[in-house]
């Protein structure tokens, strides 16, 4: 990720989960509709799918690159717990908490990363879509204050309880 896209890998949880953060390159042209005076940008946070069994942040590298390039918006590809990489985790519940931790980490580091904490969009595919939706709904805790959700073919269980 670092060598191919020029991003950086940050650890966002005490269990060592990572997020792959990509700032728009200064060489990318800014679209006309973006305010050039705006110093802080929103961020699209992508959650990988994989049926809660596997998956990796790299699933969304092409999307992260496209969003950063075409819209001048920072992106983050967030690693969440799944059975193959975290066999003792209680998935999907811990995956949802991981997503919340990732967004909260970005909000806490917003000033350092040049982000507008009020303009974070959470995106996910398949089980990542479910994770994003459940993290946004925040059954146990208050919502994340997201600017939006982008769900690609999500697996949705709106009852979501043990």
JORA-V999672 format. One line per field, one symbol per residue. ss: DSSP state (2 for helix, 1 for strand, 0 for the rest). phi: phi as a letter, one per 30 degrees, with the letter a starting at -180 (. if undefined). A space follows every 10 residues. Layout:
# JORA-V999672
ss: ???
phi: ???
This chain:
# JORA-V999672
ss: 0222200111 1000000111 1100000000 0000000000 1111111000 0000002222 2222222222 2001111100 0000000000 0022222222 2222222202 2220111111 1111102222 2222222000 0000000111 1100000000 00
phi: .dddcicbcb ccbddidcbc cbdddddddd dedddddddc cdaccccdck iicbjaedec eddedddddd cicdbbccdb dbddcbdcdc dddddddddd ddddddddce ddciccddbc ccbachdddd eddddddhec beediddlbb cchdccbddh bd
